[in-house]
Amino acid sequence: MEFNALSIEEERIGKCIVNASYIIHKSIGPGLLEKIYEVCLAHELRKVGLDVKRQVTIPIQYDGIQFDEGLRLDLLVEDKVVIEIKSVEQVNPVWEAQIISHLKLTGLSLGYLRNFNVPLIKNGIRRFRN
């Protein structure tokens, strides 16, 4: 499968997401509720000048019909990058499929699955491409 190259802006946003994740994990550590990490990550990304929307409802098209209650994104950064946030001991493969589906349904190219409940934050960052 061949991927289109990400834009410079998408790569920049991705680096900001990874950096903000490290800052948060170092500051407050693992084991808290997902909503806490969501609000902190949104805050850190806004501090570097990025537009961040939380709990974004995205309508989906199916069989020629638009369903408004179809999809909810934890974070949408600059209307370009999707972030799904977890705080669990083990990542369920369904969540990986979920972020891939989010990318397909939104037509976006880059997404992150962020699990903050890990001893080393590098083990809690998964990057996905559409």
N, C-alpha and C positions, 0 to 999 in steps of 0.2 A: 504494500500500500504506500503510495506516494503522498507526502504532505506538502501543502503549499507553505512557503516560508512565512514565518510570523513577521509582522511589521516591527519596526524599531520601537514603536510605542507599546505594542503588546509585550515585547521583551523587557522594556523598561518597567512596565507595570508588574510583570512577573518577578523581577528582581526586588521591587518594592515590597511585594507580598511576602517573599522569603525573608527579607530583612526584618520586616515588621513582626513576622512570626517568631523570629529569634529574640527580638527585643521583648515581646510579651512573655514568651516561655521563660526567659531568663529572669524577668521581673516577678511574675506571679506563679510560675511553675505549672505542673500538671494537676489534674484531679478536680477541676472546677466545672461548673455547668457550661454547656455549649454557648448559651446566651452571653455569658461573661466574656468568653473569647471573641464572640461575634462583635460585641460592642467595642471591645478593646482593639480588635483588628481594624474595624471601621475607623476608629479614632486615629490610630497610628497612620493609616493610609491617607486620611484627610490632612494630617499634620504635614505630609510631604506634598500636599496640593492635589491629591487625586479626588475625583468625584466618586463617592461610594453610596450605593443604595442598599438598604437592608430589607430582607423579607419581601423581595420583589415578586409580584404575581405576573406570570407570563401566560397569555392566552395561547392555546395550541389549536392547530388546524387538523381536523381528522374527518375524512369522508366528506369533504366540502363544507364542514360546519366548524365554526369557531367556538371553542369552549373556554370561557374566561377563567374558570376555576382550575385549569389544568396543571399549572406548574408553579412552584414557589422556589426562588433562589435565595440562599442565605445572604450572600453578598454579590452585588454586581458592580464591578469597578470600571469606571469610565465607559460604561455601556459596551465593554469589550471583553472582560474577563469574569468568569464565574468562579465563585469560591463556595464550596460546601464544607461546613465546619462540623467536626465531631470531637467528642471528648470521651473516648471509649477505650477499653483495654485491648480489644481486637477489632480491626476493621473488617466489616462484612463485605464480601465481594459484590453484594447488591448495591452498595453505595458507590463502588467504582462504576458499575453499569449505569447508575443514576446520573453521575456527572457526565458520562459519555452521552446519555440520552439528553441531558440538559443542553449540551453543546449542539447536538444534532437538531433539536427542536428550536433553539434560538438562532441557529446559523452562525454561532460564534466559534472561534478557532481555539481558544485557550481556556482551560479550567484547572482548578486546584482542589484536591481533597485534602483538608487540613485536619489531622487528628492531634489535638493538644495533649492528650493523656498518654504521653510517652516520656521515658527518662531523657532521651536525646531527641531534640526537635527535628533533626535531620531525618529521623526514622518516621516522622509523622507528616511529611510533605510528599504528596504525589501530584505530579503534573500530567495533565491529559491534553491531547490535541484532537481536533476534529478534522 
